[in-house]
Amino acid sequence: MHKDNAPENLARLRQISLNLLSQEKTDKIGVANKRLKAAWDNKYLAKVLGI
């Protein structure tokens, strides 16, 4: 995680995930709570990812 391009790659993945959570408008909760909900509920995670 700390060698070569890994830190930049992980930062990009984190930014993409935050953008996806911010664009999800079905629930009126904060991004932190959306992250928790996506971790607990596979259907919500699929909705956020657009699967």
Distance bins in CASP14 RR format, pairs under 12 A and 6 or more apart:
PFRMAT RR
TARGET T0000
AUTHOR 0000-0000-0000
RMODE 2
METHOD distances of the structure
MODEL  1
1 7 1 0 0 1 0 0 0 0 0 0 0
1 8 0 0 0 0 0 1 0 0 0 0 0
1 9 0 0 0 0 1 0 0 0 0 0 0
1 10 1 0 0 1 0 0 0 0 0 0 0
1 11 0 0 0 0 0 1 0 0 0 0 0
1 13 0 0 0 0 0 1 0 0 0 0 0
2 8 0 0 0 0 0 1 0 0 0 0 0
2 9 0 0 0 0 0 1 0 0 0 0 0
2 10 0 0 0 0 1 0 0 0 0 0 0
3 9 0 0 0 0 0 1 0 0 0 0 0
3 10 0 0 0 0 0 1 0 0 0 0 0
4 10 0 0 0 0 0 1 0 0 0 0 0
5 11 0 0 0 0 0 1 0 0 0 0 0
5 12 0 0 0 0 1 0 0 0 0 0 0
6 12 0 0 0 0 0 1 0 0 0 0 0
6 13 0 0 0 0 0 1 0 0 0 0 0
7 13 0 0 0 0 0 1 0 0 0 0 0
7 14 0 0 0 0 0 1 0 0 0 0 0
8 14 0 0 0 0 0 1 0 0 0 0 0
8 15 0 0 0 0 0 1 0 0 0 0 0
9 15 0 0 0 0 0 1 0 0 0 0 0
9 16 0 0 0 0 0 1 0 0 0 0 0
10 16 0 0 0 0 0 1 0 0 0 0 0
10 17 0 0 0 0 0 1 0 0 0 0 0
11 17 0 0 0 0 0 1 0 0 0 0 0
11 18 0 0 0 0 0 1 0 0 0 0 0
12 18 0 0 0 0 0 1 0 0 0 0 0
12 19 0 0 0 0 0 1 0 0 0 0 0
13 19 0 0 0 0 0 1 0 0 0 0 0
13 20 0 0 0 0 0 1 0 0 0 0 0
14 20 0 0 0 0 0 1 0 0 0 0 0
14 21 0 0 0 0 0 1 0 0 0 0 0
14 31 0 0 0 0 0 1 0 0 0 0 0
14 35 0 0 0 0 0 1 0 0 0 0 0
15 21 0 0 0 0 0 1 0 0 0 0 0
15 22 0 0 0 0 0 1 0 0 0 0 0
16 22 0 0 0 0 0 1 0 0 0 0 0
16 23 0 0 0 0 0 1 0 0 0 0 0
16 48 0 0 0 0 0 1 0 0 0 0 0
16 49 0 0 0 0 0 1 0 0 0 0 0
17 23 0 0 0 0 0 1 0 0 0 0 0
17 24 0 0 0 0 0 1 0 0 0 0 0
17 31 0 0 0 0 1 0 0 0 0 0 0
17 34 0 0 0 0 0 1 0 0 0 0 0
17 35 1 0 0 1 0 0 0 0 0 0 0
17 38 0 0 0 0 1 0 0 0 0 0 0
17 39 0 0 0 0 0 1 0 0 0 0 0
17 45 0 0 0 0 0 1 0 0 0 0 0
17 48 0 0 0 0 1 0 0 0 0 0 0
17 49 0 0 0 0 1 0 0 0 0 0 0
18 24 0 0 0 0 0 1 0 0 0 0 0
18 30 0 0 0 0 0 1 0 0 0 0 0
18 31 1 0 0 1 0 0 0 0 0 0 0
18 32 0 0 0 0 0 1 0 0 0 0 0
18 34 0 0 0 0 1 0 0 0 0 0 0
18 35 0 0 0 0 1 0 0 0 0 0 0
18 38 0 0 0 0 0 1 0 0 0 0 0
18 48 0 0 0 0 0 1 0 0 0 0 0
19 31 0 0 0 0 1 0 0 0 0 0 0
19 34 0 0 0 0 0 1 0 0 0 0 0
19 48 0 0 0 0 0 1 0 0 0 0 0
19 49 0 0 0 0 0 1 0 0 0 0 0
20 31 0 0 0 0 0 1 0 0 0 0 0
20 34 0 0 0 0 1 0 0 0 0 0 0
20 35 0 0 0 0 0 1 0 0 0 0 0
20 38 0 0 0 0 1 0 0 0 0 0 0
20 44 0 0 0 0 0 1 0 0 0 0 0
20 45 0 0 0 0 0 1 0 0 0 0 0
20 46 0 0 0 0 0 1 0 0 0 0 0
20 47 0 0 0 0 0 1 0 0 0 0 0
20 48 1 0 1 0 0 0 0 0 0 0 0
20 49 1 0 0 1 0 0 0 0 0 0 0
20 50 0 0 0 0 1 0 0 0 0 0 0
20 51 0 0 0 0 0 1 0 0 0 0 0
21 27 0 0 0 0 0 1 0 0 0 0 0
21 29 0 0 0 0 0 1 0 0 0 0 0
21 30 0 0 0 0 1 0 0 0 0 0 0
21 31 1 0 1 0 0 0 0 0 0 0 0
21 32 0 0 0 0 1 0 0 0 0 0 0
21 33 0 0 0 0 1 0 0 0 0 0 0
21 34 1 0 1 0 0 0 0 0 0 0 0
21 35 1 0 0 1 0 0 0 0 0 0 0
21 36 0 0 0 0 0 1 0 0 0 0 0
21 37 0 0 0 0 1 0 0 0 0 0 0
21 38 1 0 0 1 0 0 0 0 0 0 0
21 39 0 0 0 0 0 1 0 0 0 0 0
21 44 0 0 0 0 0 1 0 0 0 0 0
21 45 0 0 0 0 0 1 0 0 0 0 0
21 47 0 0 0 0 0 1 0 0 0 0 0
21 48 1 0 0 1 0 0 0 0 0 0 0
21 49 0 0 0 0 0 1 0 0 0 0 0
22 29 0 0 0 0 0 1 0 0 0 0 0
22 30 0 0 0 0 1 0 0 0 0 0 0
22 31 1 0 0 1 0 0 0 0 0 0 0
22 32 0 0 0 0 0 1 0 0 0 0 0
22 34 0 0 0 0 1 0 0 0 0 0 0
22 35 0 0 0 0 0 1 0 0 0 0 0
22 48 0 0 0 0 0 1 0 0 0 0 0
23 31 0 0 0 0 0 1 0 0 0 0 0
23 34 0 0 0 0 0 1 0 0 0 0 0
23 47 0 0 0 0 0 1 0 0 0 0 0
23 48 0 0 0 0 1 0 0 0 0 0 0
23 49 0 0 0 0 0 1 0 0 0 0 0
23 50 0 0 0 0 0 1 0 0 0 0 0
24 30 0 0 0 0 1 0 0 0 0 0 0
24 31 0 0 0 0 1 0 0 0 0 0 0
24 33 0 0 0 0 0 1 0 0 0 0 0
24 34 1 0 0 1 0 0 0 0 0 0 0
24 35 0 0 0 0 0 1 0 0 0 0 0
24 37 0 0 0 0 1 0 0 0 0 0 0
24 38 0 0 0 0 1 0 0 0 0 0 0
24 44 0 0 0 0 1 0 0 0 0 0 0
24 45 0 0 0 0 0 1 0 0 0 0 0
24 46 0 0 0 0 0 1 0 0 0 0 0
24 47 1 0 0 1 0 0 0 0 0 0 0
24 48 1 0 1 0 0 0 0 0 0 0 0
24 49 0 0 0 0 1 0 0 0 0 0 0
24 50 0 0 0 0 1 0 0 0 0 0 0
25 31 0 0 0 0 0 1 0 0 0 0 0
25 34 0 0 0 0 0 1 0 0 0 0 0
25 47 0 0 0 0 0 1 0 0 0 0 0
25 48 0 0 0 0 0 1 0 0 0 0 0
26 34 0 0 0 0 1 0 0 0 0 0 0
26 37 0 0 0 0 0 1 0 0 0 0 0
26 38 0 0 0 0 0 1 0 0 0 0 0
26 41 0 0 0 0 0 1 0 0 0 0 0
26 43 0 0 0 0 0 1 0 0 0 0 0
26 44 0 0 0 0 1 0 0 0 0 0 0
26 47 1 0 0 1 0 0 0 0 0 0 0
26 48 0 0 0 0 1 0 0 0 0 0 0
27 33 1 0 0 1 0 0 0 0 0 0 0
27 34 1 0 0 1 0 0 0 0 0 0 0
27 35 0 0 0 0 0 1 0 0 0 0 0
27 36 0 0 0 0 0 1 0 0 0 0 0
27 37 1 0 0 1 0 0 0 0 0 0 0
27 38 0 0 0 0 0 1 0 0 0 0 0
27 41 0 0 0 0 0 1 0 0 0 0 0
27 44 0 0 0 0 1 0 0 0 0 0 0
27 47 0 0 0 0 1 0 0 0 0 0 0
27 48 0 0 0 0 0 1 0 0 0 0 0
28 34 0 0 0 0 0 1 0 0 0 0 0
29 35 0 0 0 0 0 1 0 0 0 0 0
29 36 0 0 0 0 1 0 0 0 0 0 0
29 37 1 0 0 1 0 0 0 0 0 0 0
29 38 0 0 0 0 0 1 0 0 0 0 0
29 44 0 0 0 0 0 1 0 0 0 0 0
30 36 0 0 0 0 1 0 0 0 0 0 0
30 37 0 0 0 0 1 0 0 0 0 0 0
30 38 0 0 0 0 0 1 0 0 0 0 0
31 37 0 0 0 0 0 1 0 0 0 0 0
31 38 0 0 0 0 0 1 0 0 0 0 0
31 48 0 0 0 0 0 1 0 0 0 0 0
32 38 0 0 0 0 0 1 0 0 0 0 0
32 39 0 0 0 0 0 1 0 0 0 0 0
33 39 0 0 0 0 0 1 0 0 0 0 0
33 40 0 0 0 0 0 1 0 0 0 0 0
33 41 0 0 0 0 0 1 0 0 0 0 0
33 44 0 0 0 0 0 1 0 0 0 0 0
34 40 0 0 0 0 0 1 0 0 0 0 0
34 41 0 0 0 0 0 1 0 0 0 0 0
34 44 0 0 0 0 1 0 0 0 0 0 0
34 45 0 0 0 0 0 1 0 0 0 0 0
34 47 0 0 0 0 0 1 0 0 0 0 0
34 48 1 0 0 1 0 0 0 0 0 0 0
35 41 0 0 0 0 0 1 0 0 0 0 0
35 44 0 0 0 0 0 1 0 0 0 0 0
35 45 0 0 0 0 1 0 0 0 0 0 0
35 48 0 0 0 0 1 0 0 0 0 0 0
36 44 0 0 0 0 0 1 0 0 0 0 0
36 45 0 0 0 0 0 1 0 0 0 0 0
37 43 0 0 0 0 0 1 0 0 0 0 0
37 44 1 0 1 0 0 0 0 0 0 0 0
37 45 0 0 0 0 1 0 0 0 0 0 0
37 47 0 0 0 0 0 1 0 0 0 0 0
37 48 0 0 0 0 1 0 0 0 0 0 0
38 44 1 0 1 0 0 0 0 0 0 0 0
38 45 1 0 1 0 0 0 0 0 0 0 0
38 46 0 0 0 0 1 0 0 0 0 0 0
38 47 0 0 0 0 1 0 0 0 0 0 0
38 48 1 0 1 0 0 0 0 0 0 0 0
38 49 0 0 0 0 1 0 0 0 0 0 0
38 50 0 0 0 0 0 1 0 0 0 0 0
38 51 0 0 0 0 0 1 0 0 0 0 0
39 45 1 0 0 1 0 0 0 0 0 0 0
39 48 0 0 0 0 0 1 0 0 0 0 0
41 47 0 0 0 0 1 0 0 0 0 0 0
41 48 0 0 0 0 1 0 0 0 0 0 0
42 48 0 0 0 0 0 1 0 0 0 0 0
42 49 0 0 0 0 0 1 0 0 0 0 0
42 51 0 0 0 0 1 0 0 0 0 0 0
43 49 0 0 0 0 0 1 0 0 0 0 0
43 50 0 0 0 0 0 1 0 0 0 0 0
43 51 0 0 0 0 1 0 0 0 0 0 0
44 50 0 0 0 0 0 1 0 0 0 0 0
44 51 0 0 0 0 0 1 0 0 0 0 0
45 51 0 0 0 0 1 0 0 0 0 0 0
END
